[in-house]
């Protein structure tokens, strides 16, 4: 149980910068991009061009560079989440499963480099970009579900423990 408490605290420690990055994406005007999912899921290059304004290029570029910090943060969160689950359930997991936690981040990095090329007008990369975005998001969905489950469990478990503590203290 001591190991689980350590990884629980580590999970919260890694969760904090991930949430901070998510807040920064919305709160800092220099990196806030309206309709980012619409841009990422453009069906063709002309649709992508319509969503990007000339004066918007610097903000998109800033957002793209800041995304690398977010990628490091959420990849760490995925790894620590897997460690927490393994320790809490006393599973034996091969190391390659931890490598699988890197795949969404690697695809996100590839997406960022391709997007920068698209911003420079190199349209030949669009088809590759199109598929990298979709595969990345397809892989992120299960990770996000796992993170939400851990967070919900954490909240419920500690609410129960806190309620039990209060009851014992005041009875």
Steps between C-alpha positions, in 0.01 A plus 500: 500500500795728563598471132145591397502812718831605343365456146176671596695807610721478193187483283367820660839664456502419127130584462560858621720618208272321254201695628711818511582456131134447416409819687783690330374398156175681581627784718801632306390694190835445323440124489119478504371357174131510421364185336821299538315172451344637182847588376640160596213310341499695172400271214734663249762772474261760362271453802804538725597823323149638546523443876836676529520876463822675397524690829432177687821326392709621796239382752484159329877477505516599870231246582689232312823566691321510837336169408840329539494585872148360521609182318777438754254559783219275377741225395641500853145487632424194283811320627431581865135400453606159375744468792223590744261244353770232499590567865140538621384177336830317561539414131814384326544699179772476240701814434376525143161610633670807642647569157146493361430805722747693280314439173239782528774748593720389210207535261421842647862610440480376140170685462661822630793476257264427211274788601794741500578382146138557401513852646798567272285392204652156443175334393656164409493397870126543546397138440757376752389769746136399445566140611743581782236724662230235480720218629627719786150592610385140465779393737441788742137413570574185707774685693264785582237251617756334728606839639139594571440165672808546720400857583143396584628212714740736676223750578254234619757308702629806680149640552408171666816503713441863597137425592612202706758722673238764582257242629764346727608841625152624590343178630 
